[in-house]
Amino acid sequence: MKVPIVALLGRKDEPTDALEEYCRYLGAALRRHDIHLEIRRVPWEPCGWPKASLDLQLEATKWREAWVLLQYTALSWSLRGFSLKVLRILKILKSAGARVAIVYHDVEPFPGSRPIDRLRRSIQLCTMRRALSLSDLALFTVPLNKVSWLTRPVSHAHFVPVGPNLPILEMSSGARPALELPTIGVFTITGGTAGSRETKIILGAVRYAAEHLGKLRLLVFGRHAEIREDEIRNGLRYSSVETSVEGILRPDQVVERLQACDLLLFIRGPISSRRSSALAGIACGLPTIAFEGPETAPPITDAGVVLVAENKPDELNAALVHVLSDDLYRAELAARSRLAYQAYFSWPAIAAQIATLLDTH
């Protein structure tokens, strides 16, 4: 067995922690490469930074010459996204003789036009740039040419997409029993005001499809879905749409729901290779209708993704009707999703890429 590597996490997200799930699925896939991944957390939120830093200094003495994969999002290392403290973590690891790989799950600073937003954005950019210079390896979850602040080639920076945080045991054949209703899946909704906007878009598109195609089924599930249940049911009350709304489900239940759908409607912002909720549908062999944005690029576009403009509801409506009504087109998209998943977004493919990078840097 090779020297173990460490996945280092910051603050735990509730009620589900996508970064911890990412590390668990990656760790399971890395075992095929004789690599054991240990998950550790810097508990700065309950303990405070002084104690958390001291504890890390002591533990890091055991990691000399070992790889530490620090998982970066701004909110993992700061309650409000002022992420400078992550540089302290990197310096502790380097002082202990660890080899540090930083995994950028956040690849851009937060938007916003208020003075506090501009200050936060400046701090996040400073943190990400300095972290890149301190690291031995940097893994970006979107293609490097889509990262706005990477203005020159960096030899130790590489693109590795995320995978679905789901137990995908076998690919769906795409075949569906006869007489079932055409089914639209929505997996997770953003919280807050963004979720309200997403819900309105979902309702408008589904009502349009029902008017043109007749009876449909809508499955909405995952994080924040239950918050929008009344709004969804009231919005579709007088339509020919059967509706199911569920909150957080077990991973195997998520797979079951997705495999019962004809397509995934992904409108939680533009699609990209770091959006695991979008990749969940691709992993289950679904055609996916999604917004195009700055991070939209291959290999996500190699999957069965129909891209529409975020500010053009007519494009979304037309795409939804087309995919649901054209069996051949839908099957072609599903086949593309299955192939793209196996080639780029499956955990074996991701683990093989990371294992090679760790071995060559």
Backbone hydrogen bonds in HBPLUS format (Angstrom, degrees):
<---DONOR---> <-ACCEPTOR-->    atom                        ^
c    i                          cat <-CA-CA->   ^        H-A-AA   ^      H-
h    n   atom  resd res      DA  || num        DHA   H-A  angle D-A-AA Bond
n    s   type  num  typ     dist DA aas  dist angle  dist       angle   num
A0002-LYS N   A0034-ASP O   3.45 MM  32  6.24 161.1  2.49 153.1 157.8     1
A0005-ILE N   A0036-HIS O   2.94 MM  31  6.27 159.7  1.98 157.6 164.3     2
A0038-GLU N   A0005-ILE O   2.81 MM  33  6.19 167.2  1.82 160.9 163.8     3
A0006-VAL N   A0067-TRP O   2.93 MM  61  6.34 162.9  1.96 152.5 157.4     4
A0069-LEU N   A0006-VAL O   2.58 MM  63  5.96 165.7  1.60 169.1 172.3     5
A0007-ALA N   A0038-GLU O   2.73 MM  31  6.04 163.4  1.76 158.3 162.8     6
A0040-ARG N   A0007-ALA O   2.88 MM  33  6.08 171.5  1.89 165.2 165.3     7
A0008-LEU N   A0069-LEU O   2.92 MM  61  5.91 157.0  1.97 128.1 135.6     8
A0071-GLN N   A0008-LEU O   3.03 MM  63  6.09 174.1  2.03 166.2 164.4     9
A0009-LEU N   A0040-ARG O   2.85 MM  31  6.20 159.6  1.89 148.6 155.3    10
A0042-VAL N   A0009-LEU O   2.79 MM  33  6.20 157.5  1.84 160.1 164.8    11
A0011-ARG N   A0076-SER O   2.75 MM  65  4.80 168.9  1.77 143.5 140.3    12
A0021-GLU N   A0017-ASP O   3.09 MM   4  6.39 159.8  2.13 151.5 157.6    13
A0022-TYR N   A0018-ALA O   2.84 MM   4  6.04 154.9  1.91 144.6 151.8    14
A0023-CYS N   A0019-LEU O   3.01 MM   4  6.29 158.7  2.06 147.3 151.9    15
A0024-ARG N   A0020-GLU O   2.97 MM   4  6.26 152.2  2.05 147.4 155.1    16
A0025-TYR N   A0021-GLU O   2.97 MM   4  6.23 169.0  1.99 160.7 162.1    17
A0026-LEU N   A0022-TYR O   2.90 MM   4  6.03 158.7  1.95 149.3 156.3    18
A0027-GLY N   A0023-CYS O   2.80 MM   4  5.85 158.0  1.85 143.3 149.9    19
A0028-ALA N   A0024-ARG O   3.05 MM   4  6.29 157.7  2.11 146.1 151.1    20
A0029-ALA N   A0025-TYR O   3.16 MM   4  6.40 155.1  2.23 143.8 150.0    21
A0030-LEU N   A0026-LEU O   2.88 MM   4  6.10 146.4  1.99 151.7 161.9    22
A0032-ARG N   A0029-ALA O   3.37 MM   3  6.03 152.5  2.45 112.3 117.6    23
A0033-HIS N   A0030-LEU O   2.85 MM   3  5.29 150.7  1.93 112.3 121.7    24
A0035-ILE N   A0030-LEU O   3.28 MM   5  5.42 153.1  2.36 134.1 135.9    25
A0034-ASP N   A0031-ARG O   3.01 MM   3  5.00 156.0  2.07 112.8 112.0    26
A0044-TRP N   A0042-VAL O   2.82 MM   2  5.68 139.9  1.98 106.2  94.7    27
A0047-CYS N   A0043-PRO O   3.17 MM   4  6.06 155.7  2.23 149.6 156.9    28
A0048-GLY N   A0044-TRP O   2.82 MM   4  4.73 141.5  1.97 121.6 129.6    29
A0052-ALA N   A0048-GLY O   3.08 MM   4  6.16 163.2  2.11 153.5 158.5    30
A0053-SER N   A0049-TRP O   2.84 MM   4  5.80 159.2  1.89 152.1 156.8    31
A0054-LEU N   A0050-PRO O   3.06 MM   4  6.25 159.8  2.11 145.7 151.2    32
A0055-ASP N   A0051-LYS O   2.88 MM   4  6.07 166.1  1.90 156.2 159.9    33
A0056-LEU N   A0052-ALA O   3.01 MM   4  6.15 151.8  2.09 140.2 148.0    34
A0057-GLN N   A0053-SER O   2.94 MM   4  6.21 154.5  2.01 147.9 154.6    35
A0058-LEU N   A0054-LEU O   3.14 MM   4  6.46 155.9  2.20 149.6 154.9    36
A0059-GLU N   A0055-ASP O   2.99 MM   4  6.27 163.6  2.02 150.4 155.0    37
A0060-ALA N   A0056-LEU O   2.76 MM   4  5.78 158.0  1.81 154.9 160.9    38
A0061-THR N   A0058-LEU O   3.40 MM   3  5.71 152.6  2.48 102.2 109.5    39
A0062-LYS N   A0059-GLU O   3.08 MM   3  5.93 166.7  2.09 123.0 127.0    40
A0063-TRP N   A0060-ALA O   2.94 MM   3  5.08 163.2  1.97 111.0 116.3    41
A0066-ALA N   A0063-TRP O   2.91 MM   3  5.07 159.2  1.95 124.5 128.8    42
A0065-GLU N   A0097-GLY O   2.84 MM  32  5.85 177.3  1.84 130.5 131.3    43
A0099-ARG N   A0066-ALA O   2.86 MM  33  5.77 170.8  1.87 147.7 149.7    44
A0068-VAL N   A0099-ARG O   2.75 MM  31  6.11 149.8  1.84 163.4 169.6    45
A0101-ALA N   A0068-VAL O   2.86 MM  33  6.01 174.1  1.86 153.6 155.0    46
A0070-LEU N   A0101-ALA O   2.77 MM  31  6.18 140.0  1.93 157.8 167.5    47
A0103-VAL N   A0070-LEU O   2.80 MM  33  6.02 170.6  1.81 163.8 164.8    48
A0072-TYR N   A0103-VAL O   2.88 MM  31  5.81 169.6  1.89 157.6 159.1    49
A0105-HIS N   A0072-TYR O   3.04 MM  33  5.78 147.7  2.15 148.0 158.1    50
A0106-ASP N   A0072-TYR O   3.31 MM  34  6.56 149.5  2.41 148.2 150.4    51
A0076-SER N   A0073-THR O   3.11 MM   3  5.31 147.9  2.22 104.5 114.1    52
A0077-TRP N   A0074-ALA O   3.28 MM   3  5.75 150.2  2.37 107.6 115.1    53
A0081-GLY N   A0078-SER O   3.33 MM   3  4.96 163.4  2.36  96.0 100.9    54
A0086-VAL N   A0083-SER O   3.10 MM   3  6.02 165.7  2.12 127.8 131.5    55
A0087-LEU N   A0084-LEU O   2.93 MM   3  5.79 157.2  1.99 125.4 130.9    56
A0088-ARG N   A0085-LYS O   3.00 MM   3  5.26 130.4  2.25 103.1 115.8    57
A0089-ILE N   A0085-LYS O   3.37 MM   4  6.85 151.7  2.45 146.1 153.0    58
A0090-LEU N   A0086-VAL O   3.05 MM   4  6.41 157.3  2.11 147.4 152.8    59
A0091-LYS N   A0087-LEU O   3.01 MM   4  6.23 156.8  2.07 146.6 152.3    60
A0092-ILE N   A0088-ARG O   3.02 MM   4  6.27 154.8  2.09 149.0 155.5    61
A0093-LEU N   A0089-ILE O   3.03 MM   4  6.32 161.9  2.07 152.6 157.2    62
A0094-LYS N   A0090-LEU O   2.92 MM   4  6.14 161.4  1.95 150.8 156.0    63
A0095-SER N   A0091-LYS O   2.90 MM   4  5.97 157.7  1.95 145.2 151.5    64
A0096-ALA N   A0092-ILE O   3.10 MM   4  6.29 139.7  2.27 140.7 150.9    65
A0098-ALA N   A0093-LEU O   3.04 MM   5  5.44 156.1  2.10 162.3 154.7    66
A0097-GLY N   A0094-LYS O   3.02 MM   3  5.13 156.7  2.07 104.3 111.5    67
A0136-ASP N   A0100-VAL O   2.78 MM  36  5.36 153.4  1.85 148.5 157.7    68
A0137-LEU N   A0100-VAL O   3.18 MM  37  6.51 138.5  2.36 149.1 148.9    69
A0102-ILE N   A0137-LEU O   2.94 MM  35  6.49 147.0  2.05 157.1 159.4    70
A0139-LEU N   A0102-ILE O   2.89 MM  37  6.20 166.8  1.90 157.1 161.5    71
A0104-TYR N   A0139-LEU O   2.81 MM  35  6.10 157.5  1.86 162.5 170.4    72
A0117-ASP N   A0114-ARG O   3.01 MM   3  5.04 121.1  2.37  98.0 113.3    73
A0118-ARG N   A0114-ARG O   3.00 MM   4  6.36 156.2  2.06 156.7 163.1    74
A0119-LEU N   A0115-PRO O   2.99 MM   4  6.25 156.5  2.04 149.3 155.6    75
A0120-ARG N   A0116-ILE O   2.95 MM   4  6.11 162.7  1.98 144.2 149.1    76
A0121-ARG N   A0117-ASP O   2.87 MM   4  6.03 160.2  1.91 148.1 154.0    77
A0122-SER N   A0118-ARG O   3.01 MM   4  6.18 156.0  2.07 143.4 149.5    78
A0123-ILE N   A0119-LEU O   3.00 MM   4  6.30 157.8  2.06 151.2 157.0    79
A0124-GLN N   A0120-ARG O   2.86 MM   4  6.11 160.2  1.90 153.9 159.6    80
A0125-LEU N   A0121-ARG O   2.96 MM   4  6.15 161.3  2.00 150.5 155.1    81
A0126-CYS N   A0122-SER O   3.00 MM   4  6.17 161.9  2.03 145.8 151.1    82
A0127-THR N   A0123-ILE O   2.87 MM   4  6.05 158.8  1.91 148.6 154.7    83
A0128-MET N   A0124-GLN O   2.90 MM   4  6.11 169.0  1.91 154.4 156.5    84
A0129-ARG N   A0125-LEU O   2.98 MM   4  6.09 165.3  2.00 152.3 156.4    85
A0130-ARG N   A0126-CYS O   2.97 MM   4  6.03 165.9  1.99 149.5 154.0    86
A0131-ALA N   A0127-THR O   2.81 MM   4  5.89 158.7  1.86 151.6 158.3    87
A0132-LEU N   A0128-MET O   3.04 MM   4  6.15 149.6  2.13 138.9 146.6    88
A0133-SER N   A0129-ARG O   3.17 MM   4  6.53 152.3  2.25 144.9 151.6    89
A0134-LEU N   A0130-ARG O   3.02 MM   4  6.30 140.8  2.18 145.1 156.2    90
A0135-SER N   A0131-ALA O   3.06 MM   4  6.10 134.8  2.27 145.9 156.0    91
A0138-ALA N   A0156-HIS O   2.88 MM  18  6.05 162.7  1.91 157.9 153.7    92
A0158-HIS N   A0138-ALA O   2.87 MM  20  6.25 153.8  1.93 161.2 169.6    93
A0140-PHE N   A0158-HIS O   2.76 MM  18  6.05 170.2  1.77 164.2 167.5    94
A0160-VAL N   A0140-PHE O   2.83 MM  20  5.97 160.7  1.87 154.9 161.0    95
A0146-LYS N   A0143-PRO O   2.89 MM   3  5.52 161.9  1.92 122.1 127.4    96
A0147-VAL N   A0144-LEU O   3.13 MM   3  5.42 169.3  2.15 113.9 116.4    97
A0150-LEU N   A0147-VAL O   3.20 MM   3  5.66 162.8  2.24 115.1 120.4    98
A0157-ALA N   A0154-VAL O   3.14 MM   3  5.45 168.1  2.15 117.2 118.9    99
A0162-VAL N   A0273-SER O   3.26 MM 111  6.49 168.3  2.28 164.8 167.5   100
A0168-ILE N   A0166-LEU O   3.06 MM   2  5.78 123.9  2.38 108.8  93.0   101
A0217-ARG N   A0182-PRO O   2.89 MM  35  6.15 149.1  1.99 161.3 163.4   102
A0262-ASP N   A0183-THR O   2.84 MM  79  5.24 166.5  1.86 136.9 141.5   103
A0184-ILE N   A0217-ARG O   2.88 MM  33  6.26 162.4  1.91 158.7 161.1   104
A0219-LEU N   A0184-ILE O   2.87 MM  35  6.19 170.4  1.88 170.2 173.4   105
A0185-GLY N   A0263-LEU O   2.95 MM  78  6.10 156.0  2.01 155.4 162.9   106
A0265-LEU N   A0185-GLY O   2.81 MM  80  6.00 171.8  1.82 177.0 174.2   107
A0186-VAL N   A0219-LEU O   2.84 MM  33  6.20 149.5  1.93 165.7 168.3   108
A0221-PHE N   A0186-VAL O   3.03 MM  35  6.49 160.1  2.07 168.3 174.8   109
A0188-THR N   A0221-PHE O   2.70 MM  33  5.83 159.7  1.74 157.8 159.8   110
A0189-ILE N   A0223-ARG O   3.02 MM  34  6.24 170.0  2.03 178.0 177.2   111
A0195-GLY N   A0192-GLY O   3.08 MM   3  5.47 127.7  2.37 104.8 117.1   112
A0197-ARG N   A0193-THR O   3.14 MM   4  6.49 155.8  2.20 149.2 154.8   113
A0198-GLU N   A0194-ALA O   2.96 MM   4  6.25 159.9  2.00 149.2 154.9   114
A0199-THR N   A0195-GLY O   2.94 MM   4  6.08 156.8  1.99 144.8 150.8   115
A0200-LYS N   A0196-SER O   3.17 MM   4  6.43 156.2  2.23 145.2 150.4   116
A0201-ILE N   A0197-ARG O   3.14 MM   4  6.46 154.3  2.21 148.4 155.3   117
A0202-ILE N   A0198-GLU O   2.91 MM   4  6.22 161.3  1.94 155.2 160.3   118
A0203-LEU N   A0199-THR O   2.94 MM   4  6.16 169.1  1.96 154.8 157.3   119
A0204-GLY N   A0200-LYS O   3.01 MM   4  6.14 162.0  2.04 146.2 151.2   120
A0205-ALA N   A0201-ILE O   3.04 MM   4  6.20 166.7  2.06 153.5 156.5   121
A0206-VAL N   A0202-ILE O   2.93 MM   4  6.06 167.0  1.95 158.0 161.9   122
A0207-ARG N   A0203-LEU O   2.94 MM   4  5.97 163.0  1.97 148.1 153.2   123
A0208-TYR N   A0204-GLY O   3.12 MM   4  6.23 157.2  2.18 141.0 147.4   124
A0209-ALA N   A0205-ALA O   3.00 MM   4  6.27 160.6  2.04 147.9 152.9   125
A0210-ALA N   A0206-VAL O   2.93 MM   4  6.15 159.2  1.97 151.8 157.2   126
A0211-GLU N   A0207-ARG O   2.99 MM   4  6.20 153.7  2.06 148.5 155.3   127
A0212-HIS N   A0208-TYR O   3.22 MM   4  6.49 141.4  2.37 143.8 153.5   128
A0212-HIS N   A0209-ALA O   3.17 MM   3  5.24 127.9  2.46  95.1 108.3   129
A0213-LEU N   A0209-ALA O   2.79 MM   4  5.83 140.4  1.95 150.2 161.8   130
A0214-GLY N   A0210-ALA O   2.85 MM   4  4.80 148.3  1.95 128.7 133.8   131
A0216-LEU N   A0240-SER O   3.10 MM  24  6.54 151.3  2.19 144.9 152.9   132
A0242-GLU N   A0216-LEU O   2.84 MM  26  6.22 166.0  1.86 155.7 153.6   133
A0218-LEU N   A0242-GLU O   2.75 MM  24  6.13 160.4  1.79 169.5 175.5   134
A0244-SER N   A0218-LEU O   2.92 MM  26  6.29 152.6  2.00 166.8 172.6   135
A0220-VAL N   A0244-SER O   2.85 MM  24  6.15 173.2  1.85 167.8 170.0   136
A0246-GLU N   A0220-VAL O   2.87 MM  26  6.35 153.9  1.93 150.7 159.5   137
A0222-GLY N   A0247-GLY O   2.94 MM  25  4.72 151.4  2.02 118.9 116.8   138
A0225-ALA N   A0222-GLY O   3.10 MM   3  5.65 161.5  2.14 132.2 135.6   139
A0228-ARG N   A0225-ALA O   2.99 MM   3  5.45 140.0  2.15 109.4 120.1   140
A0229-GLU N   A0226-GLU O   3.29 MM   3  5.06 167.8  2.31 101.2 104.1   141
A0232-ILE N   A0228-ARG O   2.89 MM   4  6.07 157.7  1.94 157.7 164.4   142
A0233-ARG N   A0229-GLU O   2.88 MM   4  6.08 173.3  1.89 162.8 164.2   143
A0234-ASN N   A0230-ASP O   2.88 MM   4  5.92 164.2  1.91 149.7 154.8   144
A0235-GLY N   A0231-GLU O   2.97 MM   4  5.94 148.8  2.07 136.3 145.3   145
A0236-LEU N   A0232-ILE O   3.12 MM   4  6.31 129.5  2.39 141.9 153.6   146
A0236-LEU N   A0233-ARG O   3.29 MM   3  5.29 140.0  2.46  95.4 106.1   147
A0237-ARG N   A0234-ASN O   3.41 MM   3  5.03 169.2  2.43  99.4 101.9   148
A0239-SER N   A0236-LEU O   3.15 MM   3  5.22 165.3  2.17 114.0 114.5   149
A0253-GLN N   A0250-ARG O   2.91 MM   3  5.17 123.6  2.23 105.8 121.1   150
A0254-VAL N   A0250-ARG O   3.00 MM   4  6.38 149.7  2.10 155.0 164.7   151
A0255-VAL N   A0251-PRO O   3.13 MM   4  6.47 156.8  2.18 148.8 153.8   152
A0256-GLU N   A0252-ASP O   3.08 MM   4  6.36 154.9  2.15 140.3 147.1   153
A0257-ARG N   A0253-GLN O   2.93 MM   4  6.22 160.3  1.97 151.8 156.1   154
A0258-LEU N   A0254-VAL O   2.94 MM   4  6.18 166.6  1.96 155.1 158.8   155
A0259-GLN N   A0255-VAL O   2.92 MM   4  6.06 161.3  1.96 152.3 157.5   156
A0260-ALA N   A0257-ARG O   3.10 MM   3  5.19 147.4  2.21  99.6 109.6   157
A0261-CYS N   A0258-LEU O   3.01 MM   3  5.33 164.1  2.04 113.7 117.6   158
A0264-LEU N   A0287-PRO O   2.90 MM  23  6.34 159.7  1.94 157.0 163.4   159
A0289-ILE N   A0264-LEU O   2.96 MM  25  6.39 160.2  2.00 166.7 173.3   160
A0266-PHE N   A0289-ILE O   2.92 MM  23  6.02 161.4  1.96 164.5 170.5   161
A0271-ILE N   A0291-PHE O   2.99 MM  20  6.02 162.6  2.02 160.4 155.5   162
A0275-ARG N   A0272-SER O   3.25 MM   3  5.69 167.5  2.27 118.2 119.2   163
A0278-ALA N   A0275-ARG O   3.08 MM   3  5.52 134.0  2.30 108.4 120.0   164
A0279-LEU N   A0275-ARG O   3.09 MM   4  6.43 158.3  2.14 149.7 156.5   165
A0280-ALA N   A0276-SER O   2.93 MM   4  6.09 128.7  2.20 137.7 149.9   166
A0281-GLY N   A0278-ALA O   3.19 MM   3  5.70 129.2  2.46 108.4 118.2   167
A0282-ILE N   A0278-ALA O   3.44 MM   4  6.85 160.4  2.48 144.6 149.7   168
A0283-ALA N   A0279-LEU O   2.78 MM   4  5.92 157.8  1.83 149.5 155.6   169
A0284-CYS N   A0280-ALA O   3.17 MM   4  6.40 135.6  2.38 136.1 146.8   170
A0284-CYS N   A0281-GLY O   3.12 MM   3  5.12 129.8  2.38  95.0 108.3   171
A0286-LEU N   A0281-GLY O   2.97 MM   5  5.31 160.9  2.00 146.3 146.5   172
A0285-GLY N   A0282-ILE O   2.94 MM   3  5.05 156.9  1.99 111.3 113.7   173
A0288-THR N   A0304-GLY O   2.93 MM  16  6.24 159.9  1.97 155.3 157.6   174
A0306-VAL N   A0288-THR O   2.74 MM  18  6.11 161.9  1.77 159.1 165.5   175
A0290-ALA N   A0306-VAL O   3.03 MM  16  6.28 163.5  2.06 156.1 159.4   176
A0308-VAL N   A0290-ALA O   2.95 MM  18  6.22 149.2  2.05 153.7 161.4   177
A0292-GLU N   A0308-VAL O   3.05 MM  16  5.96 144.5  2.18 155.2 157.1   178
A0296-THR N   A0293-GLY O   3.12 MM   3  5.34 164.5  2.14 113.5 118.1   179
A0300-ILE N   A0297-ALA O   3.08 MM   3  6.01 122.8  2.43 143.2 139.2   180
A0302-ASP N   A0299-PRO O   2.92 MM   3  5.12 152.2  2.00 105.7 114.9   181
A0303-ALA N   A0300-ILE O   3.26 MM   3  5.65 152.9  2.34 105.4 112.8   182
A0305-VAL N   A0303-ALA O   2.77 MM   2  5.49 139.0  1.94 105.0  92.6   183
A0312-LYS N   A0309-ALA O   3.26 MM   3  5.38 162.9  2.29 113.7 113.0   184
A0315-GLU N   A0312-LYS O   3.03 MM   3  5.65 134.0  2.25 115.6 125.8   185
A0317-ASN N   A0313-PRO O   2.89 MM   4  6.12 166.6  1.91 157.5 160.7   186
A0318-ALA N   A0314-ASP O   2.97 MM   4  6.09 164.6  1.99 147.2 151.4   187
A0319-ALA N   A0315-GLU O   2.95 MM   4  6.08 159.9  1.99 147.8 153.6   188
A0320-LEU N   A0316-LEU O   3.00 MM   4  6.18 159.0  2.05 151.7 157.0   189
A0321-VAL N   A0317-ASN O   3.15 MM   4  6.40 163.9  2.18 151.2 154.7   190
A0322-HIS N   A0318-ALA O   2.93 MM   4  6.08 161.4  1.96 150.0 155.8   191
A0323-VAL N   A0319-ALA O   2.99 MM   4  6.14 173.6  1.99 156.0 156.8   192
A0324-LEU N   A0320-LEU O   3.14 MM   4  6.21 164.3  2.16 146.6 151.3   193
A0325-SER N   A0321-VAL O   2.95 MM   4  5.91 145.7  2.07 146.5 155.1   194
A0326-ASP N   A0322-HIS O   3.05 MM   4  5.89 141.1  2.21 151.4 157.6   195
A0330-ARG N   A0326-ASP O   2.94 MM   4  6.13 162.5  1.97 155.7 161.1   196
A0331-ALA N   A0327-ASP O   2.94 MM   4  6.14 152.8  2.02 145.0 152.3   197
A0332-GLU N   A0328-LEU O   2.95 MM   4  6.23 154.0  2.02 149.2 156.2   198
A0333-LEU N   A0329-TYR O   3.02 MM   4  6.30 159.4  2.07 150.9 155.9   199
A0334-ALA N   A0330-ARG O   2.96 MM   4  6.16 158.1  2.00 146.4 152.8   200
A0335-ALA N   A0331-ALA O   2.98 MM   4  6.18 156.3  2.04 146.8 152.5   201
A0336-ARG N   A0332-GLU O   3.09 MM   4  6.36 155.2  2.16 145.8 152.2   202
A0337-SER N   A0333-LEU O   2.99 MM   4  6.31 152.5  2.06 149.0 156.6   203
A0338-ARG N   A0334-ALA O   3.02 MM   4  6.34 158.5  2.07 150.8 156.0   204
A0339-LEU N   A0335-ALA O   3.05 MM   4  6.30 162.2  2.09 151.2 155.5   205
A0340-ALA N   A0336-ARG O   2.94 MM   4  6.07 164.8  1.96 150.7 155.2   206
A0341-TYR N   A0337-SER O   2.93 MM   4  6.03 158.8  1.98 149.0 154.9   207
A0342-GLN N   A0338-ARG O   3.17 MM   4  6.39 168.5  2.19 148.2 150.4   208
A0343-ALA N   A0339-LEU O   3.05 MM   4  6.21 157.7  2.10 148.9 155.2   209
A0344-TYR N   A0340-ALA O   2.87 MM   4  5.78 162.0  1.90 153.7 157.5   210
A0345-PHE N   A0341-TYR O   3.03 MM   4  4.64 124.5  2.35 113.2 128.8   211
A0346-SER N   A0341-TYR O   2.77 MM   5  5.46 118.5  2.15 172.5 154.2   212
A0350-ILE N   A0346-SER O   3.01 MM   4  6.32 161.3  2.05 155.0 160.7   213
A0351-ALA N   A0347-TRP O   2.80 MM   4  5.83 167.6  1.82 154.3 158.1   214
A0352-ALA N   A0348-PRO O   3.03 MM   4  6.06 155.3  2.09 141.0 147.4   215
A0353-GLN N   A0349-ALA O   3.20 MM   4  6.39 156.0  2.26 142.2 148.0   216
A0354-ILE N   A0350-ILE O   2.99 MM   4  6.29 162.7  2.02 154.1 158.7   217
A0355-ALA N   A0351-ALA O   2.82 MM   4  5.92 164.1  1.85 152.7 157.6   218
A0356-THR N   A0352-ALA O   3.13 MM   4  6.24 156.5  2.18 142.3 147.8   219
A0357-LEU N   A0353-GLN O   3.12 MM   4  6.38 157.2  2.17 145.4 151.5   220
A0358-LEU N   A0354-ILE O   2.90 MM   4  6.13 161.2  1.94 157.6 162.1   221
A0359-ASP N   A0355-ALA O   3.09 MM   4  6.19 145.4  2.21 139.5 148.7   222
A0360-THR N   A0356-THR O   3.06 MM   4  6.21 133.5  2.29 142.2 154.1   223
